[in-house]
Every structure is written in C-alpha cells, then in structure tokens.
Amino acid sequence: MIITDEITCLKGIGPKKAERLAAYDIFTVEDLLRYFPKRYQDRTMMTRISDLQPGATALIRGRITSRSYSGYRYKRRAPLTLKAADDTGSVKIVFFNGNYLKNTFKTGQEYFFYGKVTENRGRFQMVHPEFFNTANQSEMTGIVPVYPLPEGFSQNEMRKIIRQSLESSEMPDEWLPEQIVQSRRVADPGFAFRNIHFPGEKRHVLMARYRFIFEELLTLETGLMYIRRGTAEEAAGIRIESSAGEDFIGSLPFTLTDGQSKVWYEIAEDLKSDVSMNRLVQGDVGSGKTVIAEIAIYTTVLSGYQAVMMAPTEILAEQHYETLNRDFGKFGIRVSLLTGSMKPAEKRGVLDALSTGATDVLIGTHALIQPDVRFHDLGLVVTDEQHRFGVRQRHLLSEKGNRPNTMVMTATPIPRTLAVVLYGELDISVIHTLPAERKPVRTFSQRKKDRGRIYDFVGTQLAAGHQAFVVTPLIGESDKIEARSAEEVYDELKKRFREFQVALLHGVMKQEEKNRIMSDFSQGKIDLLVSTVVVEVGIDVRNATVMVLENCERFGLAQMHQLRGRVGRGSNQSYCFLIVENESELAAERAKILTECHDGFQIAEEDLRLRGPGEIFGTRQHGLPEMHIGDIVRHHDVLEDARLAARDILNADPDLAFPEHAELKKKIRKMFGENIRLEI
C-alpha cells in the first residue's frame, strides 16, 4: 500500500466511514496521516491506586474484583459499576448507560484504565475512563495522541486506522532539498509521520512537528514569492506622469495629512517607474484612503488611460461614484457606475462607452470582472476593502488591461508581519495619521443590566436629530447560540422609539432591499438601523453618532473597531456602547482594550494575540491558503526561516523546473489552487 491510495483500502473503512472522513478532506492514506493530533496524553507513568488524587488524570492497572449491572430488558440506561484493585487499594469504575459494556469486563482479569479521578461519598472513582486489556499495553501506554473526531469515530478507532496506515503503507521519500535538510536538521518524512502520531519520546513529537510546520510554511512562502516574482517579471508596461497629481491635491478643500502625503509619494514613485505598481494601502477607518485613490486615478486619466475601482457592495460603489463625480466634474473626467442590479439597456450603454474610451473611470462591484466588461485602455485598477475579495478576483480585473498599475485598499488594520504573508505579492503602504478634525469615538463597556440606560441615551441622540446603529451577532433566534438577534432587538426598539423611523437590515435580505435600506439611512430617512455585521463596510453616514454592539463578546476586536468606525465620521461627538452579555474574563479584557485604544493597528495586534489569524481574517477571503499545522503568528521564527529558504530556492530555480523541486511545485499547486499558476 502507498500513501496515495484511497482511504477505503484500509481495513474497517467502508463507504459510510469514508464519506464521514471526506467531510474532513480525508480521501487518501496521506490525508489521514496528515490529520494530526490536537494534543497528547502522557501515559508514560503508572499510578498506584493508593496514590490517586481527586481532580488528577491518571493511568492505573487494576484487576476486576466485582461488577454490578442492574439493567434488564426495559432498563438499558442503568450504570455498570466495577471495582478495580491493585496491591495498594481499590477504586470504583463507573460507566453510565452500561448496557453496551455489560459483557466486556470479566472478574479476575486485569485492565488498564485512564481517566479523571473524582470523589463520591468519600470514595475515589473514575467515570467513563478509557480502558484496554493488558494484552494491548503498547496501545494504551506511552504518549498517546488525541484527535479531533469526525462524526461516528472514537479515539480508539482513529488511533487504530492511523496505526494501520503507518504499519501498512510505504513512507514517502524525502522531497526537501538536501541542503535544507542538513542545515536545519529536519527529520525525514517516515520518522515525522510515525512520531507525530505515536512518538517514542516527548522530544520526538517536537522533531516531527517541526518537520511538518517547516514544510508547510516553506510551501506557503515559496508560493507567495513565486506569485510576487511572476507579477514583477510581467509588470514592465504602463508609465504614468504622476506630477499631475499636485493639481488635484491643490483643488482639495483641505490639506493632506502627513500619512497621506507619505503614501502618495510612494504611489507616485511607483506610477512614474517602468514597472507596474502593485501596492497595498492600509489605513484605519477615516484615514483618507479614498482621496489617495482619487489622486492616482486623476493622474492616470490625465496620462491618457482609464481607471477602474471595485467595491464589495453596491452602496459603497454608489458612494464612490458620487464622490468621484463630484470631485472630477470640474476637470471634465467622465465617471460611470456598473453594478449587478442595473437594467440591461443601462448596462449596455455603460459597456459601450467603456470600450470606446468615452468613459474615463468605471466604478462597480463584482460585476466588473464579467467577460463582457472591456476597457479601451486600462491603466489603473483600484480594489477597495480588499479583504472582501479573493486574490483571483483581483487578478481577473487586472487582466482586463495590458499590465495596469494595481492599488488595493483595506481599512482592516493588519500587523505588518502578517500583512507580508497575506499580501505577499504587494508592496505595502500605511496611512498612520487621521485628519485633525476627527474626534475619537467615546467607547464604553456596559453590562446587560445597563441596557435601558443605554437606549435612553440613544433616544436623546435621535431627538437631537442624529442617527444610530444597533448591531447584533445573529439574524434570528438560535437554539445553539445564546445571543440577542437582530429581529428580536428590532421588534423591541420599534416599540420603544415609535416616534422615529426604525429599520432592520441583515444579509439574508435581497440585495435590492439591502441597497434601498442603506440608501434611505444614508439620506436620513431612517433614524435607527438595527443590523447584523453587513454594515461593517460600505456605509458612510456622517450624521450617525451612536453605535450599540449587542453581545459584543461574539465579535472580534478588529471587527468591533470596524463597526465603531461607522460613527464619528462627521463633526459631532460620537459614542460606542459595548454590551457584554457573557461576562467572562476574556470578554471583559477585549472590551477593556477597545475602550482604551483607538489605534486600529494596536487593536489588530491584540486581536491576533487573543484569537489567531485564521479566525480574524477568514483565510479564504484573503487568498491565504488554509494551514493544517503551521501558525504564521505563533511560528513566526520558523516562518522567517522558511522565507529565507524559499528565497534561496527561487534564486537558484526561478521557475521551479529542477527535478528536485518537483514535489515542492506539486505541493504549492495543491495549497494555492486557482490563486497560483504553475506550469507542469
């Protein structure tokens, strides 16, 4: 058997169990071997029964001296009670619903038991411990793996089929370059597979884990560098005369902040070079990224090229369209809008004007990447709220021009180290400063008992002519999650604020209805908007002064900061209330961080520390492949080592054409999928 064989070649894995494993992306023996333990149980030391302590987890060896089961045909839920003894004492073993085990244990026979010790009426007991016959000592003792369990599998079953895979299949050959293996003392694949599942010693676990962490991060880094180098090699092309940007800057009714000026200088240097720009612009909520995009678009159009800006929602696309139309109108620059909800005749008119060059700037949503969208001469691609798009979508838009300049923007602050990984093919600019007139949003952490007082305050803001948001984690009531829903809160607030216009918004609504509600709120026709996180981006209401986050423990720190950024966009003092329903220590810590800090990058660092990158960013949206064992934050030292190794590999073999890099190339293709193009 070889590790590329299908999982059904293993004894005990029929179609039904294979289907359950497939839900965890386990299709082959190798997939199973790469289904790594989540932790280990240290069963290297046997505990004498007389030394047992309540609350401790222990391994004992005991002889069954008595057994009791009071179940019968109509009482199958009765407990099975055993007494296990060694030379030092005895302990009670209890299995509730013991019918399925009533014939398993024999009086006078010895078994291993592993579990937590509890105390009941002055006597020690183990409830539902793991157990093995002493004939299977090698499977019960030592360092034992614990797996995340697919439906229908027990720990013993997972251990059994993985042990079978290791014993029956031929281990893969070493595929890492020899120089890397020797210089970094990387364990060979066979050793690593055996010891990550059934280690002989504790240090062998570390050696095996290092092997798999390093190879996964090396694959990630080599893939990202390959994308970046491929982009750079193909990028020679459009050159923009960026000095024209000064005319547009001079027409603005305000002065650029130091942060904006610095980022514009970096972009201007890119535009006037012979290599196409490929740059990420990060900026906190309200830092003025859109103005930077406008300057770049202005210079592109004055150089004789077209520009396009893609936004994740129709309402945000419409806001950009209105802003650019207003700011570019006096210069004679023609701006058009393209969205999925447009009527066919209207859409045809926009596309005709675009293909003939009658349109200078096109603003739109995902509709921009459709095949019938053709530009006359595309020179600049701008993607707003980049975290809402995949790498492939951005590339599809860029392919509509002849190597145009590319600028992607995000208001999601990302720690720089992580940004290098997430956007490995991009240069990175950061706007660190906010406009001087922006007032920090006053933020308060509140308990659920304070809810009435909070909504009294909301009422005073509405009476003063302002608007407010209330955001909840759920649309409707849930049996599985204890949290207030948007529908529940909407019903309450509609009755409470009868004299005001209250509306409900959530993601299940049709796009046309969502657009209408957000548009009405933007125009002041709605006073109070109860919503889910669909308002995280794409709505700019300068009159909104209050944000209430119900069940704030259900949101990430960075997400709460984004939601808070929906208010405080005008000149009035604004407020954010974090209602903590589940008053855990972690929830209190997260709320405290947000009340004390307004720096999105510092908040992102804290979010990263508390939750890790996978939960924060949603790797698929970012184009970052799913990691199975590597963690780009916790394993940052290995990541840096992998980056150096990847650089050496690509310096020696830019196309990964050498035979010794064939397996690495294969793994990159599997990891990145459609986000990377590697010739076979």
C-alpha positions in Angstrom: 0.0 0.0 0.0 1.2 3.5 -0.8 0.1 6.7 0.8 -1.7 8.0 -2.3 -4.1 5.0 -2.1 -7.7 5.8 -1.3 -8.8 5.6 2.3 -11.1 2.6 1.6 -8.0 0.4 1.2 -7.8 0.4 5.0 -9.4 -2.4 7.0 -12.6 -1.2 8.6 -13.2 1.8 6.3 -16.2 1.2 4.2 -18.2 3.7 2.1 -20.1 5.1 5.1 -17.0 5.9 7.1 -15.1 7.1 4.0 -17.9 9.6 3.5 -17.6 10.8 7.1 -13.8 11.2 6.7 -14.3 13.0 3.3 -16.1 15.8 5.3 -12.7 16.5 6.8 -10.9 16.4 3.5 -9.6 12.9 4.2 -9.6 11.0 0.9 -6.3 9.2 0.8 -4.0 7.4 3.2 -1.7 10.5 3.1 -4.6 12.8 4.0 -5.3 10.5 7.0 -1.6 10.6 8.1 -1.7 14.4 7.8 -4.7 14.5 10.2 -2.5 15.4 13.1 -3.4 15.0 16.8 -4.6 18.1 18.6 -2.9 17.1 21.8 -1.3 14.1 23.6 -1.9 12.3 26.8 1.2 11.4 28.9 0.6 7.8 29.9 4.3 7.0 30.5 3.8 6.8 34.3 1.5 4.3 36.0 -0.2 5.5 39.2 -0.7 3.2 42.2 -4.4 3.2 43.3 -3.4 4.3 46.8 -1.7 7.4 45.3 -4.7 8.6 43.3 -5.8 12.2 44.0 -9.2 13.8 43.2 -9.0 16.0 40.1 -6.0 14.3 38.7 -5.9 12.4 35.4 -4.2 9.0 35.9 -3.3 5.7 34.3 -3.9 2.7 36.6 -3.7 -1.1 36.2 -6.4 -2.9 38.1 -7.9 -6.4 38.5 -11.7 -6.5 38.4 -12.8 -7.8 41.8 -16.5 -7.1 41.4 -19.0 -5.9 38.8 -22.6 -4.7 39.2 -25.2 -4.1 36.5 -28.9 -3.7 37.4 -30.1 -3.2 33.8 -32.6 -5.6 32.2 -34.6 -5.6 29.0 -36.6 -2.4 29.8 -33.9 -0.6 31.8 -30.9 -0.3 29.4 -29.7 3.1 30.9 -28.6 1.6 34.2 -24.9 2.1 35.2 -22.3 -0.6 35.0 -20.2 -0.4 38.2 -16.8 -2.1 38.6 -14.3 -2.3 41.4 -10.7 -2.4 40.2 -7.8 -3.2 42.6 -4.1 -3.5 42.6 -1.7 -4.4 45.5 -2.2 -1.0 47.2 -6.0 -0.5 47.1 -9.2 -0.3 45.0 -11.2 2.3 43.1 -14.7 2.3 41.6 -15.1 2.4 37.8 -18.5 3.7 36.5 -20.0 3.6 33.0 -23.4 5.2 32.8 -25.8 3.6 30.2 -23.7 0.5 30.8 -25.7 -1.9 28.7 -23.2 -1.8 25.8 -20.3 -2.8 28.1 -22.0 -5.3 30.4 -20.3 -8.3 28.8 -16.9 -6.7 28.2 -15.3 -7.0 31.7 -14.5 -10.3 33.3 -14.0 -10.7 37.1 -10.4 -11.6 37.9 -9.0 -10.1 34.7 -6.6 -7.1 34.6 -7.3 -3.9 32.6 -5.7 -0.5 32.1 -7.9 2.5 32.9 -7.1 6.1 32.1 -9.3 9.0 33.2 -10.0 11.7 35.7 -10.3 10.8 39.4 -13.3 12.2 41.2 -14.6 11.7 44.8 -18.1 10.5 45.6 -19.2 10.0 49.2 -15.6 9.8 50.4 -14.5 7.2 47.8 -12.5 7.7 44.7 -13.9 6.8 41.3 -13.3 7.1 37.6 -16.3 7.8 35.4 -16.2 6.6 31.8 -12.4 6.1 31.6 -10.6 4.8 28.6 -9.8 1.2 29.0 -7.7 -1.6 27.4 -6.9 -5.2 28.1 -3.4 -5.6 29.4 -2.5 -7.6 26.3 -2.7 -4.3 24.4 -0.3 -2.4 26.7 1.6 -0.8 23.8 -1.6 0.9 22.5 -2.7 2.1 26.0 0.5 3.4 27.5 3.2 5.9 26.5 2.5 9.2 24.8 -1.0 8.7 23.3 -2.4 11.0 20.6 -5.8 12.7 20.9 -7.5 13.6 17.6 -10.4 16.0 16.7 -13.0 13.4 16.0 -15.0 13.0 12.8 -18.6 12.1 13.3 -19.0 8.4 14.2 -15.4 7.8 15.2 -14.0 7.2 18.7 -10.4 8.0 19.7 -9.6 4.3 19.7 -10.9 3.9 16.1 -8.8 6.9 14.9 -5.7 5.5 16.6 -6.3 2.1 15.1 -6.7 3.2 11.5 -3.8 5.6 11.7 -1.6 2.9 13.2 -2.7 0.6 10.4 -1.8 3.2 7.8 1.7 3.7 9.3 2.4 -0.1 9.5 1.0 -1.0 6.1 2.0 1.9 3.8 5.3 2.8 2.2 6.5 6.1 3.6 7.3 8.9 1.0 10.8 9.8 0.0 12.5 13.0 1.2 11.5 15.9 -1.0 13.0 18.8 0.7 16.3 20.0 -0.8 19.3 18.2 0.8 20.9 21.4 1.8 17.8 22.5 3.8 17.5 19.1 5.5 21.1 19.2 6.6 21.4 22.8 7.6 18.1 22.8 9.6 18.3 19.2 10.8 14.9 18.4 9.5 13.6 14.9 10.4 12.8 12.6 7.4 9.2 12.0 6.4 8.9 8.5 7.7 10.2 9.4 11.2 8.0 12.5 11.3 4.8 10.6 10.3 5.4 7.9 12.9 6.3 10.2 15.7 3.7 12.9 15.3 1.1 10.2 15.8 2.8 7.6 18.1 6.0 9.2 19.5 8.6 7.1 21.3 9.7 10.1 23.3 8.5 13.6 24.0 11.3 15.2 22.1 10.3 13.1 19.0 7.0 15.0 19.0 8.8 18.3 18.7 11.1 17.0 16.0 8.1 15.6 14.0 6.0 18.8 14.4 9.0 21.0 13.3 9.2 18.9 10.2 5.6 19.4 9.2 5.4 23.1 10.3 8.6 23.9 8.4 7.5 22.2 5.2 4.0 23.8 5.3 5.5 27.3 5.8 8.1 26.7 3.2 5.4 25.8 0.7 3.4 28.9 1.7 6.4 31.2 1.4 7.7 29.8 -1.9 4.2 30.1 -3.4 3.8 33.7 -2.3 7.3 34.6 -3.6 6.5 32.9 -6.9 3.4 35.0 -7.3 5.3 38.1 -6.5 8.2 37.4 -8.8 5.8 36.4 -11.6 4.0 39.7 -11.2 7.2 41.7 -11.2 8.6 39.9 -14.3 5.5 40.6 -16.3 4.9 44.1 -15.0 7.0 46.2 -17.3 4.5 48.4 -19.0 2.3 51.4 -18.3 4.1 54.5 -17.0 2.1 57.4 -15.5 3.1 61.0 -15.2 2.4 61.4 -11.5 3.3 65.1 -11.2 -0.2 66.0 -12.4 -1.5 64.8 -9.0 -0.3 68.1 -7.5 -3.0 69.9 -9.5 -5.7 67.7 -8.0 -4.2 68.0 -4.5 -4.3 71.8 -4.8 -8.0 71.7 -5.7 -8.9 69.9 -2.4 -10.6 72.0 0.3 -8.2 70.5 2.9 -4.5 69.7 3.3 -3.4 66.1 3.2 -2.2 64.6 6.5 1.5 63.6 6.8 0.4 60.0 6.5 -1.5 60.7 3.3 1.4 62.7 1.8 3.9 59.9 2.6 1.7 57.2 1.0 1.0 59.4 -2.1 4.8 59.9 -2.6 5.3 56.1 -2.5 2.5 55.6 -5.1 3.8 58.5 -7.3 7.2 56.8 -7.4 5.6 53.5 -8.5 3.5 55.2 -11.2 6.3 57.0 -12.9 8.6 53.9 -12.9 8.8 51.4 -15.8 7.5 48.7 -13.5 3.7 48.5 -12.9 2.6 49.4 -9.4 1.4 46.5 -7.2 0.7 48.2 -3.9 -1.5 47.6 -0.8 -2.7 50.8 1.0 -3.6 50.2 4.6 -5.4 52.8 6.6 -7.6 52.9 9.7 -11.2 53.9 9.4 -11.4 57.6 8.3 -7.7 57.9 7.5 -8.4 59.1 4.0 -7.6 56.3 1.6 -10.2 57.3 -0.9 -8.5 60.6 -1.5 -5.2 58.8 -2.3 -7.1 56.6 -4.8 -8.6 59.8 -6.4 -5.2 61.3 -6.9 -3.9 58.1 -8.5 -7.0 57.9 -10.7 -6.7 61.6 -11.7 -3.0 61.2 -12.8 -3.9 58.0 -14.7 -6.7 59.7 -16.7 -4.5 62.7 -17.5 -1.9 60.4 -18.8 -4.5 59.1 -21.4 -5.5 55.8 -19.6 -8.7 54.6 -18.0 -9.1 53.6 -14.3 -11.4 51.2 -12.5 -12.4 50.9 -8.8 -14.1 47.8 -7.5 -16.0 47.9 -4.2 -17.6 44.9 -2.3 -21.2 46.4 -2.1 -23.4 48.4 -4.3 -24.0 51.1 -1.7 -20.2 51.6 -1.3 -19.8 51.6 -5.1 -22.5 54.2 -5.4 -20.9 56.3 -2.7 -17.5 56.2 -4.5 -19.3 57.1 -7.8 -21.0 60.1 -6.2 -17.7 61.3 -4.6 -15.6 60.9 -7.8 -18.3 62.5 -9.9 -18.3 65.5 -7.6 -14.5 65.8 -7.4 -13.7 65.1 -11.0 -16.6 67.0 -12.6 -14.7 70.3 -12.8 -11.8 68.6 -14.7 -14.1 67.1 -17.3 -13.3 63.5 -16.2 -16.1 61.1 -17.1 -17.2 58.6 -14.4 -19.6 55.7 -14.9 -21.1 53.2 -12.5 -21.6 49.4 -13.2 -23.5 47.1 -10.7 -25.3 43.8 -11.0 -28.7 45.3 -10.4 -28.6 47.7 -13.4 -31.1 47.1 -16.2 -29.7 45.5 -19.4 -30.1 48.6 -21.5 -28.4 50.8 -18.9 -25.6 48.3 -18.6 -25.1 48.1 -22.4 -24.7 51.9 -22.5 -22.0 51.8 -19.8 -20.1 49.0 -21.5 -20.2 50.7 -24.9 -18.9 53.9 -23.5 -16.2 52.0 -21.7 -15.0 50.0 -24.7 -14.8 53.1 -26.9 -13.0 55.2 -24.4 -15.9 57.6 -23.8 -15.7 56.6 -20.1 -12.5 57.6 -18.2 -13.3 56.0 -14.8 -15.5 53.0 -14.0 -16.8 52.3 -10.5 -18.5 49.0 -9.7 -18.9 45.8 -7.8 -18.1 42.1 -8.7 -19.9 42.9 -12.0 -16.7 44.4 -13.2 -15.0 41.0 -13.6 -17.6 39.7 -16.1 -16.3 38.8 -19.6 -18.4 41.5 -21.4 -16.6 44.3 -19.5 -13.9 45.5 -21.9 -11.8 48.6 -21.5 -10.4 50.8 -24.2 -7.0 51.3 -22.4 -6.9 50.3 -18.7 -4.1 51.9 -16.8 -5.1 51.6 -13.1 -7.0 49.0 -11.0 -8.2 50.0 -7.5 -9.8 47.5 -5.2 -11.5 48.9 -2.1 -11.9 46.8 1.1 -9.5 44.2 -0.3 -10.4 41.7 2.5 -13.8 41.1 0.8 -12.2 39.8 -2.4 -10.0 36.8 -3.2 -6.7 37.1 -5.0 -8.2 35.5 -8.1 -10.9 38.2 -8.4 -8.3 41.0 -8.2 -6.2 39.2 -10.9 -9.2 38.8 -13.2 -9.8 42.6 -13.1 -6.2 43.4 -13.8 -6.2 41.0 -16.8 -8.7 43.4 -18.5 -5.7 45.7 -19.2 -2.2 45.4 -20.5 -0.4 45.1 -17.2 -2.1 48.0 -15.5 -1.0 49.5 -12.2 -2.7 47.9 -9.2 -3.7 49.5 -5.9 -5.6 47.6 -3.2 -7.0 49.3 -0.2 -8.2 47.9 3.2 -9.5 49.6 6.3 -8.8 46.3 8.2 -5.6 47.1 10.1 -3.2 44.2 9.8 0.1 43.8 11.7 2.9 44.3 9.2 4.4 40.8 9.7 1.1 39.2 8.9 0.4 41.6 6.0 3.6 40.4 4.3 2.2 36.9 4.4 -1.4 37.8 3.5 -0.4 40.1 0.6 3.0 38.7 -0.2 2.9 39.9 -3.8 2.2 43.5 -2.9 4.3 46.4 -1.7 2.8 47.9 1.5 1.9 51.5 2.4 0.3 52.5 5.7 -1.6 55.7 6.5 -0.9 56.1 10.2 -2.5 59.5 10.8 -6.1 60.7 10.9 -7.4 64.1 9.9 -7.1 66.6 12.7 -10.8 67.4 12.8 -11.8 63.8 13.6 -12.9 63.2 17.2 -12.2 59.8 18.8 -15.4 57.9 19.4 -16.0 57.7 23.1 -16.4 54.0 23.9 -18.0 52.4 26.9 -18.1 48.8 28.1 -21.5 48.1 29.7 -23.3 45.1 31.3 -26.7 43.9 30.2 -28.4 45.5 33.2 -27.3 48.9 31.8 -29.2 48.3 28.5 -32.2 50.5 29.4 -29.9 53.4 30.3 -28.0 53.0 27.0 -31.2 53.1 24.9 -32.4 56.2 26.9 -29.2 57.9 25.7 -29.8 56.7 22.1 -33.2 58.3 22.4 -31.7 61.7 23.3 -29.3 61.5 20.3 -32.2 60.7 18.0 -34.2 63.6 19.4 -31.3 65.9 18.7 -31.6 65.0 15.0 -28.8 62.4 14.9 -28.9 58.7 13.8 -27.8 55.5 15.4 -26.8 51.9 14.7 -27.6 48.8 16.8 -25.6 45.7 15.7 -26.3 42.1 16.8 -24.4 38.9 16.0 -27.5 36.9 14.9 -30.3 37.5 12.4 -33.0 35.4 14.2 -33.2 33.4 17.4 -30.9 30.3 17.7 -31.2 27.2 19.8 -27.5 26.7 19.7 -26.2 30.3 20.5 -27.3 32.4 23.4 -27.3 35.9 21.9 -29.8 38.7 21.1 -30.9 38.6 17.4 -31.5 41.5 15.1 -35.2 40.6 14.7 -35.7 40.4 18.4 -33.9 43.8 19.0 -35.8 45.4 16.1 -39.2 44.4 17.5 -38.2 45.9 20.9 -36.8 49.1 19.6 -39.6 49.7 17.1 -42.0 49.8 20.1 -39.6 51.9 22.2 -38.9 54.5 19.6 -42.4 54.9 18.0 -41.8 58.5 17.0 -38.7 57.6 15.0 -38.1 55.6 11.8 -36.5 52.2 12.8 -35.4 49.7 10.2 -34.0 46.2 10.1 -31.1 45.1 7.9 -29.4 41.7 7.5 -27.6 39.6 5.0 -30.4 37.2 4.0 -32.4 40.1 2.5 -32.4 40.5 -1.3 -29.6 42.8 -2.5 -32.2 45.3 -3.9 -33.8 45.6 -0.4 -30.5 46.0 1.4 -29.4 48.7 -1.0 -32.7 50.6 -0.5 -32.4 50.5 3.3 -28.8 51.6 3.3 -29.6 54.3 0.9 -32.5 55.6 3.0 -30.3 55.5 6.1 -27.6 57.5 4.3 -30.2 60.1 3.2 -31.6 60.5 6.7 -34.9 58.8 6.0 -34.2 56.2 8.7 -33.2 57.3 12.2 -32.2 54.0 13.8 -30.8 51.0 11.9 -30.8 47.6 13.6 -28.4 45.3 11.7 -26.0 42.4 11.6 -22.4 43.0 10.6 -23.4 43.7 7.0 -22.8 47.4 7.9 -19.1 46.7 8.8 -18.2 48.3 5.4 -19.9 50.2 2.7 -22.0 52.8 4.6 -20.9 56.4 5.3 -23.4 58.3 7.4 -21.8 61.5 8.8 -24.9 62.2 10.9 -24.7 58.8 12.8 -23.4 59.4 16.3 -24.1 56.2 18.3 -23.1 52.6 17.7 -24.5 49.9 20.1 -23.0 46.4 19.9 -25.2 43.8 21.5 -23.4 40.7 22.7 -20.0 42.2 21.9 -18.3 39.1 23.1 -19.5 37.5 19.9 -17.4 39.9 17.7 -13.7 40.0 17.1 -11.7 43.0 18.4 -10.8 44.2 14.9 -14.4 43.7 13.8 -15.7 45.8 16.6 -13.2 48.5 15.8 -14.5 48.5 12.2 -18.1 48.7 13.3 -17.2 51.6 15.7 -15.8 53.3 12.6 -19.3 53.6 11.2 -19.9 56.5 13.6 -17.7 59.6 14.3 -17.4 60.4 10.6 -18.8 63.9 11.0 -18.0 66.8 13.3 -20.3 65.7 16.2 -19.0 63.8 19.2 -19.9 60.1 18.7 -20.3 57.2 21.1 -20.0 53.4 21.0 -21.5 51.1 23.7 -20.3 47.5 24.1 -22.9 45.5 25.8 -21.2 42.4 27.4 -23.8 39.7 27.8 -21.4 36.8 28.8 -19.2 38.4 31.5 -16.2 36.1 31.1 -12.7 37.2 31.9 -11.8 37.2 28.2 -14.9 39.2 27.2 -14.0 41.8 29.8 -10.4 42.0 28.6 -11.5 42.5 25.0 -14.0 45.2 25.9 -11.4 47.0 28.0 -8.9 47.0 25.1 -11.5 48.7 22.9 -12.5 51.3 25.4 -8.8 52.4 26.0 -7.5 52.1 22.4 -8.4 53.8 19.1 -5.4 52.7 17.1 -6.6 50.0 14.7 -3.1 48.5 14.3 -2.7 48.1 18.0 -6.1 46.6 18.2 -5.3 44.2 15.4 -2.2 43.1 17.3 -4.3 42.4 20.4 -6.9 40.5 18.3 -4.1 38.4 16.8 -2.8 37.6 20.2 -6.2 36.6 21.5 -7.7 34.7 18.6 -5.0 33.9 16.0 -5.1 34.8 12.2 -7.5 32.1 11.0 -10.4 33.3 13.0 -9.7 37.0 12.3 -9.3 37.2 8.6 -11.1 34.2 7.2 -8.2 32.9 5.1 -10.3 32.1 2.0 -11.3 35.7 1.6 -7.7 36.8 1.8 -6.4 34.2 -0.7 -4.3 32.9 2.1 -4.3 29.0 2.0 -5.6 27.0 4.9 -2.9 26.0 7.3 -3.1 22.5 8.8 -0.3 22.7 11.4 1.7 25.9 10.8 0.6 29.1 12.5 2.0 32.2 10.9 1.9 34.1 14.2 3.0 31.5 16.8 5.6 30.0 14.5 7.0 33.4 13.3 10.6 32.2 13.8 10.0 29.2 11.6 8.2 31.4 9.1 11.2 33.6 8.8 13.5 30.6 8.4 11.1 29.3 5.7 11.2 32.6 3.9 15.0 32.6 3.7 14.9 29.0 2.4 12.2 29.9 -0.2 14.3 32.9 -1.4 17.3 30.6 -1.9 15.3 28.1 -3.8 13.8 30.6 -6.2 17.1 32.4 -6.7 18.6 29.1 -7.9 15.5 27.9 -9.7 13.0 30.8 -10.5 10.6 28.5 -12.4 10.9 25.5 -10.0 12.0 23.5 -13.0 14.7 21.4 -11.3 13.7 17.7 -10.7 14.5 18.1 -7.0 11.8 20.8 -6.8 9.1 18.8 -8.5 7.4 17.8 -5.2 7.5 21.3 -3.8 5.9 22.6 -7.0 3.2 20.0 -6.7 2.5 21.0 -3.0 2.4 24.7 -4.0 -0.3 23.9 -6.6 -2.3 22.0 -4.1 -2.0 24.6 -1.4 -2.9 27.7 -3.6 -5.3 26.1 -6.1 -6.6 28.7 -8.6 -4.7 31.5 -6.9 -1.4 30.5 -8.5 -0.4 29.4 -12.0 2.5 26.9 -12.1 3.2 25.2 -15.4 3.5 21.4 -15.1 
